Amino acid sequence: MPETSMWSSTRLRVETIRLIVLCGLLMAGQAQAHPQLPGSRVQGEATLRFIGLQVYHAKLWTLPDFKIHLGVEQALVLELHYLRDLHGRAIAERSLKEMQGAGPIPSAQAQRWLIEMQRLFPDVRAGDRISGHLLPGQGARFWHNTHLLGQIDDPAFARLFFGIWLAPTTSEPDMRQALLGLTSSVKSQ
């Protein structure tokens, strides 16, 4: 009868544990895709602060073939994880103001977009997430946590809305750089 030594069984256990740890590390390194954009990965992230107060943490999810120079002309998801309570009406109003920073929007168009955003954007509590999915050539779809809020079918709206964070005309250029993965994560002032 062959004799088994304590050393060989201990070595086998150690090798098994190493293999399990290695598999766990490999799996942890594979970030999951955003549920609204299969195959996506985090391009970049940043936290917005206003007068020293944290407002939200933003993550930009893109597909592997994302091209920075094409910006808001390709599919992406922007997820805002709110760090404080905000009224949906205020989110919509601020969004329109930021969109207008990129250039003039005809008054009637601005009013329509404001009404649509006020209809879609709920009041948020710290910990809530609003995700926007840019649908190139079509518009944008929005979620609150995992609940679909609705869609705005207007490519011009989608370009200007996502341009709040991603266009060269953004009021937060450091945040844009971080979201696009051009710099490390920033805490915008």
C-alpha positions as CSV (number, residue, x, y, z in Angstrom):
1,M,0.0,0.0,0.0
2,P,1.5,3.3,-1.1
3,E,2.3,5.7,1.7
4,T,1.1,9.3,1.4
5,S,3.0,11.9,3.2
6,M,1.6,14.8,5.0
7,W,3.8,17.1,2.9
8,S,2.2,16.0,-0.4
9,S,-1.4,16.4,0.8
10,T,-0.6,19.8,2.3
11,R,1.1,20.9,-0.9
12,L,-2.0,19.8,-2.9
13,R,-4.2,21.9,-0.6
14,V,-1.9,24.9,-1.0
15,E,-1.9,24.6,-4.8
16,T,-5.7,24.3,-4.8
17,I,-6.1,27.4,-2.6
18,R,-3.7,29.3,-4.9
19,L,-5.7,28.3,-8.0
20,I,-9.0,29.4,-6.3
21,V,-7.4,32.8,-5.3
22,L,-6.0,33.3,-8.8
23,C,-9.4,32.5,-10.4
24,G,-11.0,35.0,-8.0
25,L,-8.5,37.7,-8.9
26,L,-9.0,37.1,-12.6
27,M,-12.7,37.3,-12.3
28,A,-12.5,40.5,-10.1
29,G,-10.4,42.1,-12.8
30,Q,-13.2,41.6,-15.4
31,A,-15.6,44.5,-14.9
32,Q,-19.2,43.8,-15.7
33,A,-20.9,45.6,-18.5
34,H,-23.6,48.1,-17.8
35,P,-27.0,46.4,-18.0
36,Q,-28.3,48.9,-20.6
37,L,-25.2,48.6,-22.8
38,P,-24.1,44.9,-23.2
39,G,-20.3,44.5,-23.8
40,S,-19.6,47.9,-22.3
41,R,-16.8,48.9,-19.8
42,V,-16.1,51.9,-17.7
43,Q,-14.3,54.5,-19.8
44,G,-13.8,56.9,-16.9
45,E,-15.4,58.4,-13.7
46,A,-15.4,61.6,-11.6
47,T,-17.2,63.2,-8.7
48,L,-18.9,66.6,-9.1
49,R,-18.7,69.0,-6.2
50,F,-20.4,72.3,-5.9
51,I,-19.1,74.8,-3.3
52,G,-17.3,71.9,-1.7
53,L,-20.4,69.6,-1.5
54,Q,-20.5,66.3,-3.3
55,V,-23.4,66.2,-5.7
56,Y,-22.9,63.0,-7.7
57,H,-20.4,60.5,-8.9
58,A,-20.5,59.9,-12.6
59,K,-19.4,56.9,-14.6
60,L,-19.2,56.7,-18.4
61,W,-19.8,53.3,-19.9
62,T,-18.6,52.7,-23.5
63,L,-18.2,49.9,-25.9
64,P,-14.6,48.6,-26.6
65,D,-14.5,50.4,-30.0
66,F,-15.4,53.8,-28.5
67,K,-13.6,56.7,-30.2
68,I,-13.1,59.8,-28.1
69,H,-13.1,62.1,-31.1
70,L,-16.6,60.9,-32.0
71,G,-17.9,61.6,-28.5
72,V,-21.7,61.8,-28.4
73,E,-22.2,60.3,-31.9
74,Q,-21.9,56.7,-30.5
75,A,-23.7,54.5,-28.0
76,L,-22.8,55.1,-24.4
77,V,-24.3,55.1,-20.9
78,L,-23.7,57.9,-18.4
79,E,-24.6,56.9,-14.9
80,L,-25.0,59.5,-12.1
81,H,-24.9,58.1,-8.6
82,Y,-26.4,60.9,-6.5
83,L,-24.7,61.7,-3.2
84,R,-27.4,64.1,-2.0
85,D,-31.2,64.5,-2.3
86,L,-32.3,66.7,-5.3
87,H,-35.6,67.6,-6.8
88,G,-36.2,66.2,-10.3
89,R,-37.5,69.6,-11.4
90,A,-34.1,71.2,-10.4
91,I,-32.2,68.5,-12.2
92,A,-34.2,69.2,-15.4
93,E,-33.7,73.0,-15.1
94,R,-30.0,72.7,-14.5
95,S,-29.7,70.2,-17.4
96,L,-31.3,72.7,-19.8
97,K,-29.1,75.5,-18.6
98,E,-26.0,73.4,-19.2
99,M,-27.3,72.4,-22.6
100,Q,-27.8,76.1,-23.5
101,G,-24.1,76.7,-22.5
102,A,-23.2,74.8,-25.7
103,G,-25.0,77.3,-27.9
104,P,-28.4,78.9,-28.4
105,I,-31.5,76.6,-28.4
106,P,-34.7,78.0,-29.9
107,S,-37.1,79.0,-27.1
108,A,-39.9,76.7,-28.2
109,Q,-37.4,73.7,-28.4
110,A,-35.9,74.5,-25.0
111,Q,-39.4,74.6,-23.5
112,R,-40.3,71.2,-25.0
113,W,-37.1,69.6,-23.8
114,L,-37.6,71.1,-20.3
115,I,-41.1,69.7,-20.1
116,E,-39.9,66.3,-21.2
117,M,-37.1,66.2,-18.7
118,Q,-39.4,67.4,-15.9
119,R,-41.7,64.5,-16.8
120,L,-38.9,62.0,-16.8
121,F,-36.5,63.0,-14.0
122,P,-37.7,62.0,-10.5
123,D,-36.7,63.5,-7.2
124,V,-33.6,61.6,-6.1
125,R,-32.3,60.6,-2.7
126,A,-28.6,60.1,-1.8
127,G,-27.8,56.6,-3.2
128,D,-30.1,56.8,-6.2
129,R,-28.8,56.4,-9.7
130,I,-30.0,58.0,-12.9
131,S,-28.6,56.4,-16.1
132,G,-28.9,57.9,-19.5
133,H,-28.3,55.7,-22.6
134,L,-27.4,57.6,-25.8
135,L,-29.0,56.0,-28.8
136,P,-27.1,57.5,-31.8
137,G,-29.3,59.0,-34.4
138,Q,-32.4,58.4,-32.3
139,G,-32.3,60.0,-28.8
140,A,-31.8,59.0,-25.2
141,R,-33.4,56.5,-22.8
142,F,-33.3,57.1,-19.0
143,W,-33.5,54.8,-15.9
144,H,-33.9,55.6,-12.2
145,N,-32.0,52.8,-10.4
146,T,-33.3,49.8,-12.4
147,H,-36.7,51.3,-13.4
148,L,-37.1,52.6,-17.0
149,L,-38.2,56.2,-16.9
150,G,-38.8,56.7,-20.6
151,Q,-37.1,58.0,-23.8
152,I,-36.7,61.3,-25.6
153,D,-36.6,60.6,-29.3
154,D,-34.6,63.5,-30.6
155,P,-31.0,63.2,-31.7
156,A,-30.3,66.9,-31.2
157,F,-31.5,66.6,-27.6
158,A,-29.3,63.6,-27.0
159,R,-26.2,65.3,-28.4
160,L,-26.7,68.4,-26.2
161,F,-27.7,66.5,-23.1
162,F,-24.7,64.1,-23.1
163,G,-22.6,67.1,-24.2
164,I,-23.2,68.5,-20.7
165,W,-20.4,66.1,-19.6
166,L,-18.7,65.1,-22.8
167,A,-18.6,68.1,-25.2
168,P,-15.6,70.4,-25.4
169,T,-18.0,73.2,-24.4
170,T,-18.8,71.6,-21.0
171,S,-18.7,73.8,-17.9
172,E,-16.7,71.0,-16.2
173,P,-13.6,70.3,-18.5
174,D,-11.7,68.4,-15.8
175,M,-14.7,66.1,-15.3
176,R,-14.9,65.6,-19.1
177,Q,-11.3,64.6,-19.2
178,A,-11.8,62.1,-16.4
179,L,-15.0,60.6,-17.9
180,L,-13.2,60.1,-21.2
181,G,-10.4,58.4,-19.5
182,L,-7.9,61.1,-20.5
183,T,-6.9,61.8,-16.8
184,S,-7.4,60.0,-13.6
185,S,-10.7,60.4,-11.7
186,V,-11.2,63.9,-10.5
187,K,-13.2,65.6,-7.8
188,S,-14.6,68.6,-9.7
189,Q,-15.0,71.9,-7.8
